[in-house]
Amino acid sequence: MKAAQVSIPSALRHKAMNLILFLGLVSLFADITYEGAHSIIGPYLGSLGATAAIVGFACGLGDFVGYALRFLFAAISDRTGHYWTFTFLGYILNLVAVPMLALAGNWQIAVTLLVLERFGKAIRTPPRDSLLAFATTKVRRGWGFGIHEAMDQIGAILGPLIISLALYLKLGYSQGFALLAIPAGLAIACLVIARINFLTPASGKSVSGLFSERAGNRRSLFWLYTFFVAFAVAGFTNFALISYHFSVTSLIPEVQIPIFFAIAMGLEGIFVLVVGRLYDRLGMRMLLLVPLLTVPIPFLAFSSSYFPAILSVVLWGAVMGIQETIMRAAIADLIQISKRGASYGIFNIVFGLALLFGNSSMGLLYGQSVLYLCLFVLAMEILSLPFILAILHQSPKHVR
């Protein structure tokens, strides 16, 4: 029996779509800002005297902060209903930190700003997604989130291209980061317009409370999945370390490094659509692609040849696409709705810890031997396999 369709006035749908579009513009300009910075952060830290170990640890720490604290701010924004307040606070920290990199005189200050940028992202992501979820209830949900993600990826491509152009014009790192103040300001301006003109959710209402679902005992599957994620993500090489290698070995001209990052972001945007559709058909078997695609990345990226480096970037973008789509979507298939908030919180903490451990380890190993780094990645991905295979064996047929 089909659920009854609720008639939504066209004026309300129009306002909801406008909110989605303006939040999409916010994400577009924000991604230009911080993805532009991330496309060259490895070489930049290297120019300030940071070693590979420092680059790996700094990026791992930033990612850990960016993921682990989301659960806290999701709970706070849901309880208080101050979605816009936390969205503004997070975006301001997230966006102001990037142009300030232009003033960093040493790697310690630069790393502090990078962690502050990720902290801002941790604050603003849960309430921003709640605003999106609220708006998309007034239109087609898949269409609304699809528009937002598409605009997000456009920014992720444009930002690195701006930095590449700045380096091509020999403006230097500082001037390149200073240029990113322009899209940062545009992002805040779009957020102000969205807040003044469009919809806002009712105070203190959690989306999860609007649904009901028969509870199922899938706790063991969830913990198997958590261990799979921990090992699989620990073996994923951060682009900052890859770009650091490109720079210090002169394997890739510095002006091309942001272009490589833009290519990876573009491929990620395409790949998310493909793997999302395949996941709907094949289920969690698609997650086997994570270790299979992750293992070759360091062997190709840290080689001494140009074309293997290009292929490593292609694979890196593909794995990022899986992490942004089906690795998170799988939680919804494993856990009933009433438990998903806590489950996503645990997932983000484990995800962040795995990035911190993996990137720190790879940064240290890079200073010893690239071969050791590659073997570390291989070991992590092999350790992840028993857990995903156990999940496929034990999970219900509709999840597989």
C-alpha positions in Angstrom: 0.0 0.0 0.0 1.4 3.4 -1.0 1.8 6.1 1.5 -0.5 9.1 1.0 1.0 11.9 -0.9 1.0 15.3 0.9 0.0 18.2 -1.3 2.6 20.9 -1.0 1.7 24.4 -2.3 3.7 25.5 -5.3 4.9 28.7 -3.5 6.4 26.6 -0.7 8.1 24.3 -3.2 9.5 27.3 -4.9 10.9 28.7 -1.7 12.4 25.3 -0.8 14.1 25.0 -4.2 15.5 28.5 -3.8 16.9 27.5 -0.4 18.5 24.5 -2.0 20.0 26.6 -4.8 21.4 29.2 -2.4 22.9 26.6 -0.1 24.3 25.0 -3.3 25.9 28.4 -4.1 27.3 28.6 -0.6 28.9 25.1 -1.1 30.2 26.0 -4.5 32.0 29.1 -3.3 33.1 27.4 -0.1 34.6 24.5 -2.1 36.4 26.9 -4.4 38.0 28.3 -1.2 39.1 25.3 0.8 39.5 22.7 -2.0 41.7 25.3 -3.8 43.9 25.4 -0.7 43.9 21.6 -0.2 45.1 21.1 -3.8 48.5 22.6 -3.0 48.8 22.3 0.7 51.4 19.5 0.6 53.9 21.6 -1.4 53.0 24.7 0.6 53.8 23.1 3.9 57.0 21.7 2.4 58.0 25.2 1.3 57.6 26.3 5.0 60.0 23.5 6.1 57.6 20.8 7.0 58.7 17.2 6.5 56.5 14.4 5.0 55.8 13.2 8.5 54.5 16.6 9.5 52.4 16.8 6.3 50.9 13.4 7.0 50.1 14.1 10.6 48.7 17.6 10.0 46.3 16.4 7.4 45.3 13.4 9.4 44.7 15.6 12.5 42.6 18.0 10.4 40.5 15.2 9.0 40.1 13.6 12.4 38.8 16.9 13.9 36.6 17.4 10.8 34.9 14.1 11.2 35.0 13.2 14.9 33.3 16.4 16.1 30.4 16.2 13.7 28.5 14.0 16.1 28.8 16.5 18.9 27.5 19.4 16.8 24.8 17.3 15.2 23.4 16.6 18.7 23.8 20.3 19.8 22.1 21.7 16.7 19.3 19.2 16.9 18.7 19.8 20.6 18.8 23.6 20.4 17.3 24.0 16.9 19.9 26.7 16.2 20.7 25.3 12.7 21.5 28.7 11.1 23.6 29.8 14.0 25.9 26.8 13.9 25.9 26.9 10.1 27.1 30.5 10.1 29.7 29.9 12.8 31.1 26.8 11.0 31.3 28.5 7.6 33.0 31.6 9.1 35.7 29.5 10.7 36.0 27.2 7.7 36.4 30.1 5.2 38.3 32.7 7.1 41.1 30.2 8.0 42.0 29.6 4.3 42.9 33.2 3.2 44.8 33.6 6.4 47.3 31.0 5.2 48.7 33.8 3.1 50.0 35.3 6.4 51.4 32.1 7.8 55.1 32.6 8.4 55.9 29.0 9.4 54.4 25.5 9.1 53.2 25.6 12.7 50.8 28.5 12.0 49.7 27.0 8.7 48.9 23.6 10.4 46.9 25.5 13.1 44.9 27.2 10.4 44.3 23.9 8.6 42.9 22.3 11.7 40.8 25.4 12.4 39.4 25.1 8.8 38.4 21.5 9.4 37.0 22.4 12.8 34.7 24.9 11.1 33.6 22.2 8.7 32.8 19.9 11.6 30.6 22.6 13.1 28.6 23.6 10.0 28.1 20.2 8.2 25.4 18.7 10.4 23.2 21.8 10.7 23.7 22.6 7.0 22.6 19.1 6.1 19.6 19.4 8.4 18.6 22.6 6.5 18.9 20.7 3.3 17.0 17.8 4.5 14.2 20.2 5.6 14.1 21.9 2.2 14.1 18.7 0.2 11.0 17.4 2.0 9.2 20.1 0.0 10.6 18.9 -3.3 12.0 15.6 -4.6 14.7 14.6 -2.1 17.1 12.9 -4.5 16.8 15.8 -6.9 17.4 18.4 -4.2 20.5 16.7 -2.8 21.7 15.9 -6.3 21.6 19.6 -7.3 23.5 20.5 -4.1 26.2 17.9 -4.6 26.6 18.9 -8.3 27.2 22.5 -7.3 29.6 21.4 -4.6 31.7 19.5 -7.1 31.8 22.5 -9.5 33.5 24.5 -6.7 35.9 21.6 -6.0 37.1 21.8 -9.6 37.2 25.6 -9.9 39.2 26.1 -6.7 42.3 24.1 -7.8 42.2 25.7 -11.2 42.4 29.2 -9.7 45.4 28.2 -7.6 47.0 26.6 -10.7 46.5 29.9 -12.6 48.0 31.9 -9.7 51.1 29.6 -9.8 51.3 29.9 -13.6 51.3 33.7 -13.3 54.0 33.3 -10.7 52.0 35.0 -8.0 53.2 32.5 -5.3 51.4 30.6 -2.6 50.5 33.6 -0.4 48.9 35.6 -3.3 47.0 32.4 -4.4 45.6 31.9 -0.9 44.7 35.6 -0.7 42.7 35.3 -3.9 40.6 32.7 -2.2 39.2 35.4 0.1 36.9 36.4 -2.9 34.9 33.2 -3.1 35.0 32.9 0.7 33.2 36.3 0.9 30.7 35.3 -1.8 29.9 32.1 0.1 29.1 34.1 3.3 27.0 36.6 1.2 24.9 33.8 -0.2 24.5 32.3 3.2 23.2 35.6 4.5 20.7 35.9 1.6 19.5 32.3 2.2 19.0 33.0 5.9 17.0 36.2 5.3 14.7 35.1 2.5 14.1 31.4 2.8 12.7 28.6 4.9 13.9 27.4 8.3 13.1 24.2 10.2 11.1 24.3 13.4 13.2 24.5 16.5 14.4 21.4 18.2 12.9 18.8 15.8 15.1 16.0 14.7 14.5 14.6 11.3 14.9 11.1 12.6 11.9 11.6 14.9 9.7 11.9 11.9 10.1 8.3 10.8 9.5 4.9 12.2 10.9 1.6 11.2 10.8 -1.9 12.7 13.9 -2.4 14.8 16.3 -5.1 13.7 19.3 -6.5 15.5 22.1 -5.6 13.2 24.6 -4.5 15.8 27.1 -7.2 15.0 27.0 -6.3 11.3 27.5 -2.6 12.2 30.7 -3.4 14.2 32.0 -5.6 11.4 31.4 -2.7 9.1 33.1 -0.3 11.5 36.3 -2.5 11.5 36.2 -2.7 7.7 36.0 1.1 7.5 38.8 1.6 10.0 41.3 -0.6 8.1 40.2 0.5 4.6 40.4 4.2 5.4 43.7 3.9 7.2 45.2 2.7 4.0 43.9 5.6 1.9 46.7 8.0 1.0 45.9 11.7 1.5 46.4 13.9 -1.6 48.5 16.3 0.5 51.2 13.6 0.9 50.9 12.6 -2.8 51.3 16.3 -3.9 54.2 16.7 -1.4 55.9 13.8 -3.3 55.1 15.3 -6.7 56.7 18.6 -5.5 59.9 17.4 -3.7 60.7 15.0 -6.5 59.8 17.4 -9.3 57.8 14.5 -10.8 54.9 17.0 -11.6 55.4 20.7 -12.2 53.9 22.6 -9.3 51.6 24.5 -11.6 50.1 21.2 -12.7 49.5 19.8 -9.2 46.2 21.8 -8.6 45.1 20.7 -12.0 45.6 17.1 -11.0 43.5 17.7 -7.9 40.8 19.3 -10.0 40.8 16.3 -12.3 40.4 14.0 -9.2 37.4 16.1 -8.0 35.8 16.0 -11.5 36.2 12.2 -11.6 34.8 12.0 -8.1 31.7 13.9 -9.2 31.2 11.5 -12.1 32.0 8.4 -10.1 29.5 9.1 -7.4 26.7 8.9 -9.9 27.9 5.6 -11.3 28.7 3.8 -8.0 25.5 5.2 -6.5 23.4 3.5 -9.2 25.5 0.3 -9.0 25.1 0.2 -5.3 21.3 0.3 -5.7 21.6 -2.9 -7.8 24.6 -4.7 -6.3 24.4 -3.7 -2.7 27.4 -3.9 -0.3 29.4 -6.0 -2.8 30.4 -2.6 -4.3 32.4 -1.9 -1.2 35.0 -4.5 -2.3 36.1 -1.8 -4.8 37.6 0.2 -1.9 40.5 -2.1 -1.1 40.9 -3.1 -4.7 41.2 0.5 -5.9 43.2 1.8 -2.9 46.1 -0.6 -3.0 47.5 0.5 -6.4 47.4 4.2 -5.5 50.7 4.6 -3.6 52.6 2.2 -5.9 51.6 4.5 -8.8 51.7 7.9 -7.0 55.1 7.4 -5.5 56.7 6.0 -8.6 59.2 8.0 -10.7 57.0 8.2 -13.8 54.5 10.8 -15.0 51.7 8.6 -16.4 51.5 6.2 -13.4 51.1 9.4 -11.3 48.1 10.4 -13.5 46.6 7.0 -13.0 47.0 7.3 -9.3 45.0 10.5 -9.3 42.2 8.8 -11.3 42.0 6.0 -8.7 42.2 8.5 -5.8 39.2 10.3 -7.2 37.3 7.0 -7.6 37.9 5.9 -4.0 36.9 9.4 -2.8 33.7 9.0 -4.7 33.0 5.6 -3.0 33.7 7.1 0.4 31.4 10.0 -0.2 28.5 7.9 -1.4 28.1 4.2 -0.7 30.5 4.0 2.3 28.0 6.3 4.1 24.9 4.9 2.4 25.7 1.5 3.8 25.0 2.7 7.3 21.3 3.2 6.4 21.1 -0.4 5.1 22.7 -1.8 8.3 21.0 0.2 11.0 17.3 1.1 11.7 16.4 4.7 11.5 16.0 5.2 15.3 19.7 4.3 15.8 21.3 5.9 12.7 22.2 9.2 14.4 24.4 7.5 16.9 25.7 5.1 14.3 26.7 7.9 12.0 28.4 9.6 14.9 30.5 6.4 15.7 31.2 6.1 11.9 32.6 9.6 11.7 34.7 9.2 14.8 36.2 5.9 13.4 36.6 7.5 10.0 38.5 10.4 11.4 40.7 8.2 13.7 41.6 6.0 10.7 42.6 9.0 8.7 44.7 10.4 11.5 46.4 7.0 12.1 46.9 6.2 8.4 48.2 9.6 7.3 50.5 9.9 10.3 51.9 6.5 9.7 52.3 7.0 5.9 54.0 10.4 6.5 56.5 8.7 8.9 57.1 5.8 6.5 57.6 8.0 3.5 60.7 9.4 5.3 62.0 5.9 5.7 61.1 4.1 2.5 58.4 4.5 -0.1 58.3 0.7 -0.2 57.4 0.5 3.5 54.6 3.0 2.9 53.2 0.9 0.0 53.4 -2.3 2.2 51.5 -0.5 5.0 48.7 0.4 2.6 48.6 -3.2 1.3 48.5 -4.6 4.9 45.6 -2.2 5.9 43.5 -3.2 2.9 44.2 -6.9 3.3 43.1 -6.6 7.0 39.9 -4.9 5.8 38.8 -7.8 3.6 37.8 -10.4 6.2 35.3 -7.9 7.7 33.6 -7.0 4.4 33.5 -10.7 3.4 31.9 -11.5 6.8 29.3 -8.7 6.2 28.4 -10.1 2.8 28.1 -13.6 4.2 25.9 -12.5 7.2 23.8 -9.6 5.9 20.3 -9.9 4.5 19.9 -10.5 0.8 18.5 -7.0 0.1 21.7 -5.5 1.7 24.1 -7.6 -0.3 
